[in-house]
Amino acid sequence: MFGLGIWELVIILLVILIIFGAGKLPEIGKGLGKAIKGFKESVKEEEDTKKIDAEKKDK
């Protein structure tokens, strides 16, 4: 996974915990989840639009 081992991930998580604190982590996770969901939906929407355009050109 991007050349990161378990110890590198643990250190990154500890730094994030120190910077943001335990109280902010759920909010950050929620925001990140919404961002990923929105990105996936926009990619799927773009693919659907391309398929419809291709079908219209074939007719």
mmJSON file of the N, C-alpha and C atoms, coordinates in Angstrom:
{"data_MODEL":{"atom_site":{
"group_PDB":["ATOM","ATOM","ATOM","ATOM","ATOM","ATOM","ATOM","ATOM","ATOM","ATOM","ATOM","ATOM","ATOM","ATOM","ATOM","ATOM","ATOM","ATOM","ATOM","ATOM","ATOM","ATOM","ATOM","ATOM","ATOM","ATOM","ATOM","ATOM","ATOM","ATOM","ATOM","ATOM","ATOM","ATOM","ATOM","ATOM","ATOM","ATOM","ATOM","ATOM","ATOM","ATOM","ATOM","ATOM","ATOM","ATOM","ATOM","ATOM","ATOM","ATOM","ATOM","ATOM","ATOM","ATOM","ATOM","ATOM","ATOM","ATOM","ATOM","ATOM","ATOM","ATOM","ATOM","ATOM","ATOM","ATOM","ATOM","ATOM","ATOM","ATOM","ATOM","ATOM","ATOM","ATOM","ATOM","ATOM","ATOM","ATOM","ATOM","ATOM","ATOM","ATOM","ATOM","ATOM","ATOM","ATOM","ATOM","ATOM","ATOM","ATOM","ATOM","ATOM","ATOM","ATOM","ATOM","ATOM","ATOM","ATOM","ATOM","ATOM","ATOM","ATOM","ATOM","ATOM","ATOM","ATOM","ATOM","ATOM","ATOM","ATOM","ATOM","ATOM","ATOM","ATOM","ATOM","ATOM","ATOM","ATOM","ATOM","ATOM","ATOM","ATOM","ATOM","ATOM","ATOM","ATOM","ATOM","ATOM","ATOM","ATOM","ATOM","ATOM","ATOM","ATOM","ATOM","ATOM","ATOM","ATOM","ATOM","ATOM","ATOM","ATOM","ATOM","ATOM","ATOM","ATOM","ATOM","ATOM","ATOM","ATOM","ATOM","ATOM","ATOM","ATOM","ATOM","ATOM","ATOM","ATOM","ATOM","ATOM","ATOM","ATOM","ATOM","ATOM","ATOM","ATOM","ATOM","ATOM","ATOM","ATOM","ATOM","ATOM","ATOM","ATOM","ATOM","ATOM","ATOM"],
"id":[1,2,3,4,5,6,7,8,9,10,11,12,13,14,15,16,17,18,19,20,21,22,23,24,25,26,27,28,29,30,31,32,33,34,35,36,37,38,39,40,41,42,43,44,45,46,47,48,49,50,51,52,53,54,55,56,57,58,59,60,61,62,63,64,65,66,67,68,69,70,71,72,73,74,75,76,77,78,79,80,81,82,83,84,85,86,87,88,89,90,91,92,93,94,95,96,97,98,99,100,101,102,103,104,105,106,107,108,109,110,111,112,113,114,115,116,117,118,119,120,121,122,123,124,125,126,127,128,129,130,131,132,133,134,135,136,137,138,139,140,141,142,143,144,145,146,147,148,149,150,151,152,153,154,155,156,157,158,159,160,161,162,163,164,165,166,167,168,169,170,171,172,173,174,175,176,177],
"type_symbol":["N","C","C","N","C","C","N","C","C","N","C","C","N","C","C","N","C","C","N","C","C","N","C","C","N","C","C","N","C","C","N","C","C","N","C","C","N","C","C","N","C","C","N","C","C","N","C","C","N","C","C","N","C","C","N","C","C","N","C","C","N","C","C","N","C","C","N","C","C","N","C","C","N","C","C","N","C","C","N","C","C","N","C","C","N","C","C","N","C","C","N","C","C","N","C","C","N","C","C","N","C","C","N","C","C","N","C","C","N","C","C","N","C","C","N","C","C","N","C","C","N","C","C","N","C","C","N","C","C","N","C","C","N","C","C","N","C","C","N","C","C","N","C","C","N","C","C","N","C","C","N","C","C","N","C","C","N","C","C","N","C","C","N","C","C","N","C","C","N","C","C","N","C","C","N","C","C"],
"label_atom_id":["N","CA","C","N","CA","C","N","CA","C","N","CA","C","N","CA","C","N","CA","C","N","CA","C","N","CA","C","N","CA","C","N","CA","C","N","CA","C","N","CA","C","N","CA","C","N","CA","C","N","CA","C","N","CA","C","N","CA","C","N","CA","C","N","CA","C","N","CA","C","N","CA","C","N","CA","C","N","CA","C","N","CA","C","N","CA","C","N","CA","C","N","CA","C","N","CA","C","N","CA","C","N","CA","C","N","CA","C","N","CA","C","N","CA","C","N","CA","C","N","CA","C","N","CA","C","N","CA","C","N","CA","C","N","CA","C","N","CA","C","N","CA","C","N","CA","C","N","CA","C","N","CA","C","N","CA","C","N","CA","C","N","CA","C","N","CA","C","N","CA","C","N","CA","C","N","CA","C","N","CA","C","N","CA","C","N","CA","C","N","CA","C","N","CA","C","N","CA","C","N","CA","C","N","CA","C"],
"label_alt_id":[null,null,null,null,null,null,null,null,null,null,null,null,null,null,null,null,null,null,null,null,null,null,null,null,null,null,null,null,null,null,null,null,null,null,null,null,null,null,null,null,null,null,null,null,null,null,null,null,null,null,null,null,null,null,null,null,null,null,null,null,null,null,null,null,null,null,null,null,null,null,null,null,null,null,null,null,null,null,null,null,null,null,null,null,null,null,null,null,null,null,null,null,null,null,null,null,null,null,null,null,null,null,null,null,null,null,null,null,null,null,null,null,null,null,null,null,null,null,null,null,null,null,null,null,null,null,null,null,null,null,null,null,null,null,null,null,null,null,null,null,null,null,null,null,null,null,null,null,null,null,null,null,null,null,null,null,null,null,null,null,null,null,null,null,null,null,null,null,null,null,null,null,null,null,null,null,null],
"label_comp_id":["MET","MET","MET","PHE","PHE","PHE","GLY","GLY","GLY","LEU","LEU","LEU","GLY","GLY","GLY","ILE","ILE","ILE","TRP","TRP","TRP","GLU","GLU","GLU","LEU","LEU","LEU","VAL","VAL","VAL","ILE","ILE","ILE","ILE","ILE","ILE","LEU","LEU","LEU","LEU","LEU","LEU","VAL","VAL","VAL","ILE","ILE","ILE","LEU","LEU","LEU","ILE","ILE","ILE","ILE","ILE","ILE","PHE","PHE","PHE","GLY","GLY","GLY","ALA","ALA","ALA","GLY","GLY","GLY","LYS","LYS","LYS","LEU","LEU","LEU","PRO","PRO","PRO","GLU","GLU","GLU","ILE","ILE","ILE","GLY","GLY","GLY","LYS","LYS","LYS","GLY","GLY","GLY","LEU","LEU","LEU","GLY","GLY","GLY","LYS","LYS","LYS","ALA","ALA","ALA","ILE","ILE","ILE","LYS","LYS","LYS","GLY","GLY","GLY","PHE","PHE","PHE","LYS","LYS","LYS","GLU","GLU","GLU","SER","SER","SER","VAL","VAL","VAL","LYS","LYS","LYS","GLU","GLU","GLU","GLU","GLU","GLU","GLU","GLU","GLU","ASP","ASP","ASP","THR","THR","THR","LYS","LYS","LYS","LYS","LYS","LYS","ILE","ILE","ILE","ASP","ASP","ASP","ALA","ALA","ALA","GLU","GLU","GLU","LYS","LYS","LYS","LYS","LYS","LYS","ASP","ASP","ASP","LYS","LYS","LYS"],
"label_asym_id":["A","A","A","A","A","A","A","A","A","A","A","A","A","A","A","A","A","A","A","A","A","A","A","A","A","A","A","A","A","A","A","A","A","A","A","A","A","A","A","A","A","A","A","A","A","A","A","A","A","A","A","A","A","A","A","A","A","A","A","A","A","A","A","A","A","A","A","A","A","A","A","A","A","A","A","A","A","A","A","A","A","A","A","A","A","A","A","A","A","A","A","A","A","A","A","A","A","A","A","A","A","A","A","A","A","A","A","A","A","A","A","A","A","A","A","A","A","A","A","A","A","A","A","A","A","A","A","A","A","A","A","A","A","A","A","A","A","A","A","A","A","A","A","A","A","A","A","A","A","A","A","A","A","A","A","A","A","A","A","A","A","A","A","A","A","A","A","A","A","A","A","A","A","A","A","A","A"],
"label_entity_id":["1","1","1","1","1","1","1","1","1","1","1","1","1","1","1","1","1","1","1","1","1","1","1","1","1","1","1","1","1","1","1","1","1","1","1","1","1","1","1","1","1","1","1","1","1","1","1","1","1","1","1","1","1","1","1","1","1","1","1","1","1","1","1","1","1","1","1","1","1","1","1","1","1","1","1","1","1","1","1","1","1","1","1","1","1","1","1","1","1","1","1","1","1","1","1","1","1","1","1","1","1","1","1","1","1","1","1","1","1","1","1","1","1","1","1","1","1","1","1","1","1","1","1","1","1","1","1","1","1","1","1","1","1","1","1","1","1","1","1","1","1","1","1","1","1","1","1","1","1","1","1","1","1","1","1","1","1","1","1","1","1","1","1","1","1","1","1","1","1","1","1","1","1","1","1","1","1"],
"label_seq_id":[1,1,1,2,2,2,3,3,3,4,4,4,5,5,5,6,6,6,7,7,7,8,8,8,9,9,9,10,10,10,11,11,11,12,12,12,13,13,13,14,14,14,15,15,15,16,16,16,17,17,17,18,18,18,19,19,19,20,20,20,21,21,21,22,22,22,23,23,23,24,24,24,25,25,25,26,26,26,27,27,27,28,28,28,29,29,29,30,30,30,31,31,31,32,32,32,33,33,33,34,34,34,35,35,35,36,36,36,37,37,37,38,38,38,39,39,39,40,40,40,41,41,41,42,42,42,43,43,43,44,44,44,45,45,45,46,46,46,47,47,47,48,48,48,49,49,49,50,50,50,51,51,51,52,52,52,53,53,53,54,54,54,55,55,55,56,56,56,57,57,57,58,58,58,59,59,59],
"pdbx_PDB_ins_code":[null,null,null,null,null,null,null,null,null,null,null,null,null,null,null,null,null,null,null,null,null,null,null,null,null,null,null,null,null,null,null,null,null,null,null,null,null,null,null,null,null,null,null,null,null,null,null,null,null,null,null,null,null,null,null,null,null,null,null,null,null,null,null,null,null,null,null,null,null,null,null,null,null,null,null,null,null,null,null,null,null,null,null,null,null,null,null,null,null,null,null,null,null,null,null,null,null,null,null,null,null,null,null,null,null,null,null,null,null,null,null,null,null,null,null,null,null,null,null,null,null,null,null,null,null,null,null,null,null,null,null,null,null,null,null,null,null,null,null,null,null,null,null,null,null,null,null,null,null,null,null,null,null,null,null,null,null,null,null,null,null,null,null,null,null,null,null,null,null,null,null,null,null,null,null,null,null],
"Cartn_x":[0.845,0.0,0.885,1.255,2.071,3.419,3.863,5.148,5.151,3.978,3.905,3.72,4.543,4.419,3.502,3.331,2.436,2.956,4.275,4.816,4.669,4.793,4.595,3.157,2.219,0.804,0.498,1.083,0.87,1.395,2.565,3.141,2.269,1.788,0.916,-0.36,-0.958,-2.183,-1.938,-0.799,-0.481,-0.298,0.355,0.546,-0.806,-1.682,-3.019,-3.791,-3.68,-4.366,-3.847,-2.551,-1.963,-2.401,-2.404,-2.736,-4.209,-5.097,-6.527,-7.222,-6.685,-7.317,-8.372,-8.702,-9.641,-11.06,-11.416,-12.772,-13.068,-12.072,-12.272,-12.196,-11.621,-11.434,-12.738,-13.817,-15.069,-15.594,-15.442,-15.879,-15.042,-13.749,-12.855,-13.2,-13.426,-13.8,-15.117,-16.07,-17.372,-17.242,-16.481,-16.261,-15.53,-14.537,-13.785,-14.686,-15.536,-16.47,-17.438,-17.955,-18.865,-18.157,-16.905,-16.138,-15.902,-15.553,-15.326,-16.618,-17.722,-19.019,-19.405,-19.215,-19.52,-18.668,-17.394,-16.496,-16.938,-17.282,-17.732,-19.013,-19.935,-21.189,-20.933,-20.033,-19.756,-19.064,-18.187,-17.531,-18.562,-19.46,-20.494,-21.423,-21.768,-22.638,-21.967,-20.676,-19.929,-19.883,-19.685,-19.663,-21.022,-22.09,-23.439,-23.701,-23.257,-23.432,-22.681,-21.478,-20.701,-21.384,-21.981,-22.674,-23.885,-24.632,-25.821,-25.415,-24.352,-23.882,-23.426,-22.762,-22.286,-23.477,-24.506,-25.69,-26.408,-26.461,-27.109,-26.347,-25.026,-24.214,-24.381,-24.62,-24.775,-26.101,-27.08,-28.413,-28.487],
"Cartn_y":[-1.18,0.0,1.235,1.719,2.909,2.803,1.591,1.4,1.738,1.88,2.196,0.911,0.764,-0.373,-0.042,-1.007,-0.818,0.273,0.354,1.349,2.765,2.923,4.252,4.709,3.783,4.118,4.47,3.739,4.021,5.413,5.751,7.077,8.176,7.971,8.965,9.149,8.057,8.151,8.849,8.592,9.276,10.776,11.158,12.586,13.251,12.597,13.142,13.273,12.274,12.312,13.468,13.687,14.786,16.137,16.277,17.564,17.914,16.979,17.289,16.931,16.049,15.624,14.565,13.827,12.714,13.194,14.379,14.891,15.243,15.659,16.087,14.93,13.805,12.698,12.186,12.019,11.579,12.573,13.866,14.886,14.832,14.646,14.556,13.324,12.199,10.969,11.104,11.756,11.965,12.838,13.901,14.788,14.087,13.285,12.533,11.515,10.849,9.886,10.538,11.706,12.43,12.85,13.269,13.69,12.516,11.369,10.181,9.746,9.775,9.394,10.335,11.622,12.595,12.391,12.074,11.826,10.601,9.533,8.312,8.566,9.321,9.623,10.457,11.403,12.24,11.438,10.516,9.664,8.767,8.192,7.313,8.112,9.303,10.16,10.497,10.779,11.094,9.883,8.689,7.47,7.241,7.45,7.274,8.265,9.498,10.519,10.134,9.613,9.187,8.036,7.094,5.971,6.458,7.383,7.901,8.65,9.449,10.183,9.222,8.154,7.162,6.465,6.177,5.531,6.464,7.753,8.717,8.845,8.79,8.885,7.667,6.495,5.255,5.239,5.975,5.94,6.787],
"Cartn_z":[0.0,0.0,0.0,-1.156,-1.33,-0.624,-0.356,0.287,1.766,2.37,3.79,4.589,5.59,6.48,7.645,8.515,9.657,10.59,10.782,11.699,11.16,9.863,9.277,9.454,9.253,9.436,10.888,11.819,13.245,13.591,13.088,13.362,12.761,11.538,10.899,11.702,12.146,12.952,14.279,14.903,16.161,15.958,14.883,14.592,14.359,13.604,13.357,14.662,15.513,16.806,17.661,17.654,18.437,17.885,16.564,15.951,16.148,15.834,15.841,17.137,17.902,19.141,18.875,19.917,19.782,19.466,19.905,19.691,18.241,17.503,16.117,15.12,15.497,14.558,13.946,14.719,14.079,13.042,13.307,12.351,11.076,11.242,10.082,9.256,9.924,9.226,8.487,9.118,8.484,7.24,7.345,6.201,5.07,5.417,4.414,3.726,4.495,3.917,2.946,3.306,2.415,1.137,1.263,0.089,-0.862,-0.314,-1.142,-1.814,-1.072,-1.636,-2.773,-2.582,-3.632,-4.863,-4.66,-5.788,-6.573,-5.87,-6.542,-7.339,-6.765,-7.462,-8.712,-8.638,-9.808,-10.908,-10.534,-11.527,-12.206,-11.417,-11.976,-12.893,-12.486,-13.297,-14.629,-14.59,-15.801,-16.738,-16.181,-16.996,-17.648,-16.882,-17.428,-18.559,-18.392,-19.423,-20.697,-20.549,-21.714,-22.439,-21.683,-22.31,-23.081,-22.521,-23.195,-24.458,-24.364,-25.557,-26.651,-26.263,-27.242,-27.908,-27.14,-27.695,-28.664,-28.373,-29.255,-30.569,-30.502,-31.721,-32.608,-31.996,-32.755,-33.532,-33.07,-33.693,-34.902],
"occupancy":[1.0,1.0,1.0,1.0,1.0,1.0,1.0,1.0,1.0,1.0,1.0,1.0,1.0,1.0,1.0,1.0,1.0,1.0,1.0,1.0,1.0,1.0,1.0,1.0,1.0,1.0,1.0,1.0,1.0,1.0,1.0,1.0,1.0,1.0,1.0,1.0,1.0,1.0,1.0,1.0,1.0,1.0,1.0,1.0,1.0,1.0,1.0,1.0,1.0,1.0,1.0,1.0,1.0,1.0,1.0,1.0,1.0,1.0,1.0,1.0,1.0,1.0,1.0,1.0,1.0,1.0,1.0,1.0,1.0,1.0,1.0,1.0,1.0,1.0,1.0,1.0,1.0,1.0,1.0,1.0,1.0,1.0,1.0,1.0,1.0,1.0,1.0,1.0,1.0,1.0,1.0,1.0,1.0,1.0,1.0,1.0,1.0,1.0,1.0,1.0,1.0,1.0,1.0,1.0,1.0,1.0,1.0,1.0,1.0,1.0,1.0,1.0,1.0,1.0,1.0,1.0,1.0,1.0,1.0,1.0,1.0,1.0,1.0,1.0,1.0,1.0,1.0,1.0,1.0,1.0,1.0,1.0,1.0,1.0,1.0,1.0,1.0,1.0,1.0,1.0,1.0,1.0,1.0,1.0,1.0,1.0,1.0,1.0,1.0,1.0,1.0,1.0,1.0,1.0,1.0,1.0,1.0,1.0,1.0,1.0,1.0,1.0,1.0,1.0,1.0,1.0,1.0,1.0,1.0,1.0,1.0,1.0,1.0,1.0,1.0,1.0,1.0],
"B_iso_or_equiv":[0.0,0.0,0.0,0.0,0.0,0.0,0.0,0.0,0.0,0.0,0.0,0.0,0.0,0.0,0.0,0.0,0.0,0.0,0.0,0.0,0.0,0.0,0.0,0.0,0.0,0.0,0.0,0.0,0.0,0.0,0.0,0.0,0.0,0.0,0.0,0.0,0.0,0.0,0.0,0.0,0.0,0.0,0.0,0.0,0.0,0.0,0.0,0.0,0.0,0.0,0.0,0.0,0.0,0.0,0.0,0.0,0.0,0.0,0.0,0.0,0.0,0.0,0.0,0.0,0.0,0.0,0.0,0.0,0.0,0.0,0.0,0.0,0.0,0.0,0.0,0.0,0.0,0.0,0.0,0.0,0.0,0.0,0.0,0.0,0.0,0.0,0.0,0.0,0.0,0.0,0.0,0.0,0.0,0.0,0.0,0.0,0.0,0.0,0.0,0.0,0.0,0.0,0.0,0.0,0.0,0.0,0.0,0.0,0.0,0.0,0.0,0.0,0.0,0.0,0.0,0.0,0.0,0.0,0.0,0.0,0.0,0.0,0.0,0.0,0.0,0.0,0.0,0.0,0.0,0.0,0.0,0.0,0.0,0.0,0.0,0.0,0.0,0.0,0.0,0.0,0.0,0.0,0.0,0.0,0.0,0.0,0.0,0.0,0.0,0.0,0.0,0.0,0.0,0.0,0.0,0.0,0.0,0.0,0.0,0.0,0.0,0.0,0.0,0.0,0.0,0.0,0.0,0.0,0.0,0.0,0.0,0.0,0.0,0.0,0.0,0.0,0.0],
"pdbx_formal_charge":[null,null,null,null,null,null,null,null,null,null,null,null,null,null,null,null,null,null,null,null,null,null,null,null,null,null,null,null,null,null,null,null,null,null,null,null,null,null,null,null,null,null,null,null,null,null,null,null,null,null,null,null,null,null,null,null,null,null,null,null,null,null,null,null,null,null,null,null,null,null,null,null,null,null,null,null,null,null,null,null,null,null,null,null,null,null,null,null,null,null,null,null,null,null,null,null,null,null,null,null,null,null,null,null,null,null,null,null,null,null,null,null,null,null,null,null,null,null,null,null,null,null,null,null,null,null,null,null,null,null,null,null,null,null,null,null,null,null,null,null,null,null,null,null,null,null,null,null,null,null,null,null,null,null,null,null,null,null,null,null,null,null,null,null,null,null,null,null,null,null,null,null,null,null,null,null,null],
"auth_seq_id":[1,1,1,2,2,2,3,3,3,4,4,4,5,5,5,6,6,6,7,7,7,8,8,8,9,9,9,10,10,10,11,11,11,12,12,12,13,13,13,14,14,14,15,15,15,16,16,16,17,17,17,18,18,18,19,19,19,20,20,20,21,21,21,22,22,22,23,23,23,24,24,24,25,25,25,26,26,26,27,27,27,28,28,28,29,29,29,30,30,30,31,31,31,32,32,32,33,33,33,34,34,34,35,35,35,36,36,36,37,37,37,38,38,38,39,39,39,40,40,40,41,41,41,42,42,42,43,43,43,44,44,44,45,45,45,46,46,46,47,47,47,48,48,48,49,49,49,50,50,50,51,51,51,52,52,52,53,53,53,54,54,54,55,55,55,56,56,56,57,57,57,58,58,58,59,59,59],
"auth_comp_id":["MET","MET","MET","PHE","PHE","PHE","GLY","GLY","GLY","LEU","LEU","LEU","GLY","GLY","GLY","ILE","ILE","ILE","TRP","TRP","TRP","GLU","GLU","GLU","LEU","LEU","LEU","VAL","VAL","VAL","ILE","ILE","ILE","ILE","ILE","ILE","LEU","LEU","LEU","LEU","LEU","LEU","VAL","VAL","VAL","ILE","ILE","ILE","LEU","LEU","LEU","ILE","ILE","ILE","ILE","ILE","ILE","PHE","PHE","PHE","GLY","GLY","GLY","ALA","ALA","ALA","GLY","GLY","GLY","LYS","LYS","LYS","LEU","LEU","LEU","PRO","PRO","PRO","GLU","GLU","GLU","ILE","ILE","ILE","GLY","GLY","GLY","LYS","LYS","LYS","GLY","GLY","GLY","LEU","LEU","LEU","GLY","GLY","GLY","LYS","LYS","LYS","ALA","ALA","ALA","ILE","ILE","ILE","LYS","LYS","LYS","GLY","GLY","GLY","PHE","PHE","PHE","LYS","LYS","LYS","GLU","GLU","GLU","SER","SER","SER","VAL","VAL","VAL","LYS","LYS","LYS","GLU","GLU","GLU","GLU","GLU","GLU","GLU","GLU","GLU","ASP","ASP","ASP","THR","THR","THR","LYS","LYS","LYS","LYS","LYS","LYS","ILE","ILE","ILE","ASP","ASP","ASP","ALA","ALA","ALA","GLU","GLU","GLU","LYS","LYS","LYS","LYS","LYS","LYS","ASP","ASP","ASP","LYS","LYS","LYS"],
"auth_asym_id":["A","A","A","A","A","A","A","A","A","A","A","A","A","A","A","A","A","A","A","A","A","A","A","A","A","A","A","A","A","A","A","A","A","A","A","A","A","A","A","A","A","A","A","A","A","A","A","A","A","A","A","A","A","A","A","A","A","A","A","A","A","A","A","A","A","A","A","A","A","A","A","A","A","A","A","A","A","A","A","A","A","A","A","A","A","A","A","A","A","A","A","A","A","A","A","A","A","A","A","A","A","A","A","A","A","A","A","A","A","A","A","A","A","A","A","A","A","A","A","A","A","A","A","A","A","A","A","A","A","A","A","A","A","A","A","A","A","A","A","A","A","A","A","A","A","A","A","A","A","A","A","A","A","A","A","A","A","A","A","A","A","A","A","A","A","A","A","A","A","A","A","A","A","A","A","A","A"],
"auth_atom_id":["N","CA","C","N","CA","C","N","CA","C","N","CA","C","N","CA","C","N","CA","C","N","CA","C","N","CA","C","N","CA","C","N","CA","C","N","CA","C","N","CA","C","N","CA","C","N","CA","C","N","CA","C","N","CA","C","N","CA","C","N","CA","C","N","CA","C","N","CA","C","N","CA","C","N","CA","C","N","CA","C","N","CA","C","N","CA","C","N","CA","C","N","CA","C","N","CA","C","N","CA","C","N","CA","C","N","CA","C","N","CA","C","N","CA","C","N","CA","C","N","CA","C","N","CA","C","N","CA","C","N","CA","C","N","CA","C","N","CA","C","N","CA","C","N","CA","C","N","CA","C","N","CA","C","N","CA","C","N","CA","C","N","CA","C","N","CA","C","N","CA","C","N","CA","C","N","CA","C","N","CA","C","N","CA","C","N","CA","C","N","CA","C","N","CA","C","N","CA","C","N","CA","C","N","CA","C"],
"pdbx_PDB_model_num":[1,1,1,1,1,1,1,1,1,1,1,1,1,1,1,1,1,1,1,1,1,1,1,1,1,1,1,1,1,1,1,1,1,1,1,1,1,1,1,1,1,1,1,1,1,1,1,1,1,1,1,1,1,1,1,1,1,1,1,1,1,1,1,1,1,1,1,1,1,1,1,1,1,1,1,1,1,1,1,1,1,1,1,1,1,1,1,1,1,1,1,1,1,1,1,1,1,1,1,1,1,1,1,1,1,1,1,1,1,1,1,1,1,1,1,1,1,1,1,1,1,1,1,1,1,1,1,1,1,1,1,1,1,1,1,1,1,1,1,1,1,1,1,1,1,1,1,1,1,1,1,1,1,1,1,1,1,1,1,1,1,1,1,1,1,1,1,1,1,1,1,1,1,1,1,1,1]
}}}
